[in-house]
Amino acid sequence: MQLQELFKQARVTLPSSVKPEWAGRTVSGVTSDSRLASLNSLFVAIDGAAVNGATFVPQAVAKGAAIVMSHHGPNAVTTIAGRDILHLASANPRRDLALLAAAFYGAQPAEIAAITGTNGKTSTADFLRQIWMMQGFRSASIGTLGLVSKGLDLRLPPLTTPDPVKLAETLHELKTRRVDHVALEASSHGLDQFRLDGVRLTRAGFSNLTRDHLDYHHTLDAYRDAKLRLFREVLPTGGVAAINADMDSETLAILKDIATSRALALRTVGMGGETLRLVSATPLPTGQRLKLCLNGEMLDDITIPLIGRVQVDNILLAAALAWDDEDSARQICQGLTQLQGVRGRCEFVATSHHGASIFVDYAHTPDALGHVLQSLRPHARHRLTVIFGAGGNRDQGKRPLMGQIAARYADQCIVTDDNPRDEDPATIRRAVMQGCPDATEIGDRHTAIAHAVLHAEAGDIVVVTGKGHETGQIIKGAVHPFDDAAVIREILTAAQGGSDIEAANGVNAHDTPG
């Protein structure tokens, strides 16, 4: 694609001073990684938290890049690494990168929904993918679980929001494989860094907003504003906006104002929802019975095969993002009974030989921890035990808060290590235990899980939180293999010979990420 055509399609201004021989030059690729630059490619220099991207311009040119864009570019032909290159200026290189990458790769699926919020993004995206599949659409989800699409052999790293070049390339590849419905997670980091600005969204969802990532955003207001970009700027005017009406009142009010000013088709869900209202959720031994009201009309009761009240919020948000009209809305609500659980999200793993139910969940914020414990409490006929910790090199203020939440909602609390990264694990545990001084402290995660699982009794529920789908423990820069669900099964197999584990396999099954 010629440079001038690339900029035209991306709606990025190409300076009029650029001479025809450069404007007509064929661009072979777009990248912000100097290692991936190639002959006649366009390299966009991105400033990171610690490194100025412009320092990598010589490396990109040495790899063959013919055009460079950076924040302080001279908008002129300059000589770098012994070669004449066109060095363009950009007021916002991150956003221009996303727009140029999208224009370079071209076509994207017709229906793309982005889900943001502190908690629930992964589950909502996967539930939406499942709902679309039930309707007969070839569908995919992109996010923390990587790329999930039944029958497709495509891979993506497990990042909540991939970099804009990889995202544009993946969306184009999905389109070529006739996948026209995609649900993706929109992290606050990704929105703040303009990674989704080249995605041609048709729908967006907002699950909730509670404290998280203050190590990056510093304040809750800045964190909120990053997520609100999805509705203020990224979702086109007139798009579908589905939001949980039970979220905090300040964020809810702002979202409603944005929807009005931008003519978004607003759909509210939850106990306070006007579009899809949750009248009641009754816990059952293996699921929940829901009473729902769709646009003022009571629907027949449905039973979903998923445990945990938190699952209901994510399911309703996914449903509201899925339908196109009133008739399909009713059909979708009836089909919620077929949904399957999502890996690492209130996931039932096994039943112990004493009759306790063992779960894993990704909860790693105070709010998420509180939600999963409150969700599981009605299903516990005896004690509720939680094994949890807090990550290193992250917001330190939430550590005692997580301890307080665990002490409030669980009968037994075990504080253990959860990705200590470069910090001293004992220091992290002490901070957590300030909020739950009566908790049991067992630093080694395997030992902590074994203690809880092997001492659980009939009617108990044990939930291991923090890692969910993750398969590694990060300690001093090294990733050590560790899968909570696999460890639980190994412990029970060693104790009982595996019969209970075999019975648990297949419960809340999910499509293999591909």
Number of C-alpha atoms within 10 A of each C-alpha: 15 15 20 21 18 21 19 14 14 20 13 16 11 18 13 9 9 16 12 11 8 16 20 14 16 17 22 17 20 26 24 24 17 22 12 16 25 21 15 19 22 29 29 32 27 21 15 8 7 6 10 12 17 20 13 18 25 17 18 30 27 18 17 20 29 25 24 26 24 24 18 14 17 14 19 15 17 14 12 16 13 10 15 13 20 24 24 20 19 22 11 13 21 22 20 23 30 27 26 27 25 29 22 25 20 16 17 24 21 13 16 21 28 29 29 27 22 21 24 24 28 27 27 32 32 33 27 30 27 27 25 23 16 16 15 9 16 21 28 28 27 30 24 21 23 20 23 26 25 17 11 17 10 14 13 18 14 16 16 20 23 24 17 27 23 18 23 28 18 20 25 20 18 23 18 13 12 13 21 18 23 29 31 30 29 28 26 27 17 20 21 20 18 24 26 29 23 22 23 20 23 19 25 27 29 30 23 21 20 17 17 23 18 17 12 14 17 12 13 15 11 15 22 19 16 20 23 22 16 28 23 17 13 20 24 18 16 15 19 26 28 28 30 26 27 16 18 12 10 10 17 19 13 12 20 17 11 18 22 13 11 16 15 21 14 21 22 25 27 25 17 15 20 17 20 27 23 20 14 15 19 12 20 16 12 14 18 23 17 20 17 23 22 18 15 11 11 13 14 11 14 17 19 22 19 27 25 25 22 22 23 20 22 24 25 27 30 32 23 26 28 26 19 10 8 11 9 13 19 14 12 20 22 16 16 21 17 14 20 18 22 25 25 26 23 30 25 27 24 23 25 30 21 14 15 24 24 25 25 27 25 23 24 22 25 21 20 23 24 20 20 24 27 18 19 22 22 16 21 18 13 15 18 25 25 26 28 28 31 29 23 21 13 17 17 16 14 22 24 22 20 27 28 19 20 27 21 15 20 22 14 17 24 27 26 25 27 26 22 23 19 14 15 12 21 15 12 23 25 16 20 28 25 16 20 22 15 13 19 15 20 18 17 13 22 17 13 20 24 16 15 21 26 16 12 23 18 16 16 24 28 29 27 29 26 25 25 22 20 18 15 16 20 19 18 13 10 11 13 12 10 16 17 25 24 11 15 24 22 16 20 21 17 9 12 13 13 17 13 17 19 13 11 18 13 10 16 18 14 16 15 13 20 16
